Amino acid sequence: MPIRTQTASGGGPLIAIPAELAALWRGTLAPEGVKPPPGWSWGKACDFLCDYDRICDWALFSERTEYGAIAFIAVGGRQALALDAEIGTAWVALPDGGALVRNPVDERPPEELVRAAQASGFRPQGELELVEGRLFVFDSAFAGAADPEAITAHDGVVVAQPGPGRYQVGLASPGGCDVIRFTRL
């Protein structure tokens, strides 16, 4: 799949996952080490939850907006970010990190929407660590991979490269969009 500057999902949440954790994300596949019953596929009742089941659990999302919702989700003993709703999502690089712009209705360029969000202020959501300095953003129904080109999500993969470090995650919702800001700590 091609690397893109923006992506969307085919009907469920996106995952924004540190690159070093991406190969651990299984999407709608059975969890690693679990032998599913014969004929099993995602959506059939069983005794386990796949990653997509976990990220689609509405109770996970404590921060809801007019356009969607965001939450942290555990992957490999660390955190990734769940972004609910089928909203076009673009990465904007900034000097001290960057921002994901989720833009369902506003026609302004993502950079302009980041400026509007900065003027309105961000609500702190938590912290995210990027050991490799990259964040992969893609449709969470698909399995991840260490190489973003190996992720087969229909709308491609955004590879954000804010650099290694810990980031404060903030959310702002200026008219027409959600902006998730990653600020280096």
N, C-alpha and C positions, 0 to 999 in steps of 0.2 A: 504494500500500500504506500502511496506517496506521503511524504511529510508535508504538512500544510501549516498555514498561519491561522486557520480557523477550522472548526469541526462542529459536528452536531451528533445527536444520537438518533437511532431509528425508532425510538419510542420510550426509552427509559432514561435513567441517570447517566451522566458522564462520570468518569473517574479521572482525577488529576493525581497522578501517582509518581513519587520519586523514581527516577530511572532505575536505581539499584533494586527496587522492589517490583518492578513491572513484570518480571518473569514469574513472580509468585501469584499474580492475579489470574484466576481461572475462568472468569466470566460465567457462562452457563454450563461449563464442564463440571463434572463431579470433583470434589476436593481431592487434592493429591493424596494418594494412599487409600482412598475409599473405592471399593469395588461396587459399582452400582448394580442393581438387579438386572437381569436380562431384559432388553427392550426399554430400559430407562432412557429418558431424555428430559431436558429441563421442562418444568411445568407439570411433571407427573409427581404425585404424592410419593414421598419416601421418608426414610429416617435421617436424612442429612440435609443441610442447606449448602447450596453452592454460593460462590461469591455474589452472583447476580441476585439470588434470593436475599442475601444480607443487605445489599445496597438498595434494593427496592422496598425494604421495610420502612414504611412512612414514619414509624416511631423513631427511627434513627435521626431524622431531621428536626433538630431543635430550633434552627434559625430559618424561618420561612419568610419569603418576600412575596410581593405581588406577582412575580414572574417565575418563581421556583423556590428552591430551598438549598441549603448547603449543610454539610456535616462532616465530621472526621470519621473515618472508618479504619479499623485495625487491619493491617496487612503485614504478615511476617514479623509481628511484635512491634511494629512502628505504625505511623499514621499516614494515610492518604486522604484526599478530599473527595467527597461525594457531591456531585452537582446535579440536583434533580431537574427534570423537565427537558423536553426536546428543543432546546434553545441554541441557536447558533452561538458559538463561543470562540473568541479570538484572543490571542496573546499580544500584549503590548509590553515591550522591554522598556524598563526605566533605569536610571542610574544606580539605584539602590535595591533593585529587584525587578518587579514587573507587576502586571495585572491581567487577569482574565476578565474579559468583557463579555457578558451574556446579554445579547441584544435582540429581544424578540420583536420590537416595534419601531425603534428609533433608527432613522436613516443616517444619522451623523457618523463620521468616521470614529473608530474605536478610540483613537488618541484624544479626540474632543470629549468623548464620554468619560475617559479617565480624568481629564481636567475638571469636568463637572463634578465627578465624584470626590476629587480632592477638595474642591471648594465646599462641598456639603459635609465632609468628614466621614471617617470610617469607624464602624463598630468593631472592636476586637473580637476575634473568634477563637484564637488559639495560636499555636506555633507548629511549624512544619520544618523538618530537617531534610536537606538535600545533600547527601554525601558526595555524589557525583556532580552535583550542580545542575542537573537537568530534571525537568518535570514532563511526563508524557500525559497528554489529555486525549481520551478517546471514549467511544461508546462502551460502557461497562459490561454489556452483554458478551463482548468478545474477550478472548484470552489475551493476556499481555505477553510480552517477550522482552528480552534484554536489548534486542535490535528493533527500533521502532518500525522499520520497514517490514518486519515479520509479523506485525500486528495487522490482522485482516479486517479491521473495522471498516464498514462501507464508506463512511465519511472521512476516512484517514485519521491521522494522528498529528496533533500539535506537539512539537518538541520545544518547550520553553527552556531557555538556558540562562537563568539568573546567576548561576555560579554556586559553588559549594558553600554551605553554611546553614544557619538556622534563620527562619523567617517568621515574622509576625504576620498572621493572616487577618485581614480586615475586610469588612463588607460595607458597601455603600450602595444605595439604590436611588440614584438621581432619576428624574422622570424618564421612563422609557427603557431602563436597563438595570442590570445588577453588575457591579464591579467588585471583583475579589482581588484585593491588593496584597502582594507579598513584599514585605519590607525587611531587608537584612538587619538582623540584630547585632 
